[in-house]
Amino acid sequence: MSFRALAFMAVFFTILFLLDFYVFQGVKSLTASLQNSLTRAAVRWGYWIVSLGLPAVVFLTVFTMDRSKGFPALLTWSASLFITFFVTKIVFVAVLMGGDVLRVVEGGFKWIKGTPEQTAFLPDRRRFVSQLALGIAAIPFASFLYGITKGKYNYKVHKHTLFFDNLPEAFDGFTITQISDVHSGSFDDPEAVQRGVDLANDQQSDLFVFTGDLVNNQATEFGPYVDMFKKISAPYGKFSILGNHDYGDYVPWASEAAKRANMERLYQYHAEAGFNLLRDQHVVIEKDGQQLALLGVENWGQGFGERGDLKKAAQGIPQDTFKVLLSHDPSHWDAQVKSFDNPVHLTLSGHTHGMQMGVEIPGFRWSPIKYRYPKWAGVYEEAGKYLHINRGFGFLGFSGRVGIWPEVTVLELRRTV
């Protein structure tokens, strides 16, 4: 183990211990009224066993696992539970600290006035604040448990109607179903996945597209799901691109030949599932004698490999042709696409997953991913050019979704009257 890794672990566990120690003060207040000393001791010891045990399991698994086989189930579940408890503790501490601050302020005023401290440090007040903190922290705890057990398969259909001045008349009303970020290696409930696939197929769109990350690391992850995705149909075809995880860059390979063989297998799976894989290419879709160009590029993302060649994909397409681009990483849009000299009218991306957690209610939406990707979900428009970012069909790392549900997108293209 490198010195950097050891230093990181030391700092991480120190911060974690300080957080846990503060939370434990609240646990002590909550358990102080328990009459049975064995029960009180069991709750307090149980807190430390869970609090120290989960991160220990995560780190031991990370440093001992065979990386060539991807993420083991033990790591996925322990990491997901660790995140659940960590977020819960943060909320608990926020409330507890608020009570402590008010108590200190109150004590300060009484000291200034010369009146004796009578209430600020009473155990009953501390217990009340701890109970309040526990009640509020139970909300994210329950939300995360739901996200781990049910939320990750809580598929939602998002429908958008987009208007364009130069959309060919024949394509007025043309519909596209998009899914992204399947991450088939993370699935643990094939029947639930089938419901999501059926939901996508039920939209009966004119065109079906998939915008990258079919797997986590290895092509074989998708093997059990080929027949399932093969049943998706669309009259104008099914098209796909690659995402950053599809290249196998995040696991070691015995040789470059083995890595290439994995890619060939993944290409084969795309074909078997009925996807026309676009690798810096385009196809022309014709309807009633008019045309639309569909482009697809290799993954291009800031910090995730800049492979895609937009110029190559657009080669031979006239300037006035209406263009739809499949590009996995939305950072490509700001960096290259929206200023491309052969205008792309609509870009479809994924990649962000909406970080699989956040809040989306009418009039307000937020996810921590916004601090990495200002454009992270839904439709964005600049100067008549549109970007749509799908929230993802699957999940990765955290085995759940909280507030940001898996998405099937339906886009209707309309001609501006």
PyMOL commands that set and color helices and strands:
alter all, ss='L'
color gray80, all
select helices_A, chain A and resi 3-31+37-64+67-69+73-113+123-149+151-153+169-171+184-186+190-202+219-230+244-247+256-272+310-314+331-335+337-339+353-356+368-371
alter helices_A, ss='H'
color red, helices_A
select strands_A, chain A and resi 156-164+174-179+207-211+238-241+276-277+281-287+290-296+323-326+346-349+359-361+364-366+378-382+385-389+407-415
alter strands_A, ss='S'
color yellow, strands_A
deselect
rebuild
show_as cartoon
